Each structure stands twice: as C-alpha cells, then as structure tokens.
C-alpha cells in the first residue's frame, strides 16, 4: 500500500542525510520528488504546497547550519507528514454493551468490514453479535449470514423483512447477552437526504455507542466530501478505510479524514478475515519510511494464532522437541497472514532484503502446505517428532513419498524448513527473551532467511 510514496520518502531522507551541502538545487529536487509522490497518492494539493513551503523555509534558514540543518529538515519532514495523517484515536469499548453502527455508501465494503471487525473483537474475548439491517441491497443479509457462519460469529437478521426498525426490535432482547453488537446499515449510490433520514431513525432507536463511517481508499479526493457530510449529518465518531491494499491513492482518504477531524480507527488491507488493523499514524509513517512496525506485526500474528496449539508448541520448544507438525502449523499461520509479501513492511529493514530475493519467492504457498499435510499423514509419530531419522535413512523418505503421492523433493523441502526454523529458534534463544528480541536481532534473523531461501 502506497509503496511508491514510501520509496520516495526513503529516498528523500537518504538524500538529505547523505548530502554534503543542502544547496538550492538539491532542495528543489527533493521538494519536486515529494510533491509528485504525494499528489500520486492523492494527497490534497493545498496540503502538498503547505508541506513544500515548510521544507523550503527550514532548508534556507541561515540560522541553522551543517549537520544540525539536515537533522532539522528530516525531523520537519517527519512531523509534517505525521500532521497530515491526523491523530491516533483507538476504539475503546465501554464496560456496558457496545452498539457499533457502520454507515457508508454502496460498495464501500460495510458488510465484509463488519465481519472483520466482529472477528477482531472476538479474538479479544468479547461476545460479539452481528445484525443485518440493510433491507435494500438484496444480497446483504445473505452475505452477512455466510460471513458469520464461516467465522463462528452470531448473526441476527430476517431475510424477508423490509423494515430495518422491525428487525432491530425483533432481536433486541436476544442481543442483550452480547458485549459488542455490530450493526450493518443500508447504503446508497450517492449522498442523499433519504439515506440520512433512515439512518437517523435507526440511530435514535438503537442509540449506538459508536457510529463509524466505512469508506474505500480508492475514492480519492471525494473522501473529504463524504467525511464532512456524514460527520455533520450523523456525528460519526470514527472511520474505517477499506481496500488500502488495492490502491496507490489511499493518501487522499487518510488526509481527508485528518482534515475533517474524523479519526481513522481501522484500515483493511485485503480480503481475508484477519486483514484489518488499527490505524496508528506514527506506525503507518514508520512503515512508509522502511522502519517497520513490530507492534502491528505481533498483533497480526495473534490474530491468526490458535492459543492452545501455540502453547503446546511453546512447551515442546522449551523441551527441545520441535516436530515437523509444528513446522506445518507455522507455515499455515504465515499463509493466513497473506505470506511475507503481506507483512514485509512491518519488519524493520526487511523491505530492502526482500527486494533482493528472486521474484515469486514470497508468494502464497497453499499447494506446498497441502503436500506437507499429506506427507505428515504418511509418517509415523516417531518420524514426525524426530526428523533426524529421515536424514539418516533415505528409505524412509522413499516410503513416505510413495504413501503421500508426492516427490521426495517435497519431503526434503519440509526438512529444509525444519532446519531453518530450528536455526532461527536457536538465534532467538540466545537473546534475553525476558526483554524480547531486539530489532537488530530480528534483522539478523531475517537476513538469514533471505540467504537460506524463504520457504513459508
């Protein structure tokens, strides 16, 4: 997301810090590159001009000289970019029931976002219910029911009812046992009074604790109009920006929300149920500048983790009994995140490493994982728990390959993955785990992945 802007920002900061002198030609060149990248990202031109003027003012301030000037310039660039992204505001649940109403136009992604948000809260031990009050789009209720079924979320709606208020009244008593109730509402093709009137009626009856606007990133400069309209008409408390993975113009939606003082709670970064993350301007800018975001990475890992399986694996690691089954589970978890291609911007320094890897190395490995699962079914428990047996007796590999209907190369690939993860675990165990793995240690481990060949 916004990769072009990120590349220019990294290049700009490097040019400033590596320059012997900040002369007018260099500053003008840097400003032009910034302007081009920001405009391509659909950032408002007035904001781009304001940022450019401030950069030039600091660069040509004769009271600041030498290294101090370069430091001032890099800090000014960071501060200005941060200011146009807005303030960080989290969606904090109340102790009593939370009723969160999602509003927005057609094709904004409300229904799928409700499922992602429901999953997000459910992973944090909240009792979650979804209720479908979109009585205009024919497939809306069925879509919500399917998403709820796929992700073990309770869904309430009536397929044939055309009155949203009646649906709410019908299920209101049953909804009282849930901590979080997420409400899907109708959209329109355009902003109009009829839409606002319908939502205002629902709002008055339901009395939501949060009213959130769902807005796609690819609408560009129209984002400002939408944010202002819904904020004034419905007093929205926050925004979720969808499709941040599919557009280079997400800067327009982000900066529009900042301008209208509508805080962005979340962004969605893909179609999978876990492709939802809290929006933190500092972390977002850190990723654009190639500095990673370990907090977001850990949060993503938690979102796809089966706690019971992970506890079992942790115990085996402590006992030095890592199994081939553990390797496959970790590969499946990584695949659920979308593979390393999806999370590379979160790992400090890893974007530069991954750029040097062969094309396609970080693509999703569904087919490979499926073969690995077949391989495990053809193994004895002893072989799963002691892979060294396979290295010593190649006849075992031949037998397993025949039973699983795969090539012996697939088994050797799994064994190579085992060796790689075992090596990484040894590196991690040499760190002071009570204080966590440092950024430097993590980068070292990532470099090892790059050299040995990434296989997740």
Beta strands, then each sheet from edge to edge (+ up, - down):
strand 1: 98-103
strand 2: 128-132
strand 3: 154-156
strand 4: 180-184
strand 5: 210-216
strand 6: 238-242
strand 7: 264-268
strand 8: 276-278
sheet 1: 3+ 2+ 4+ 1+ 5+ 6+ 7+ 8-
end
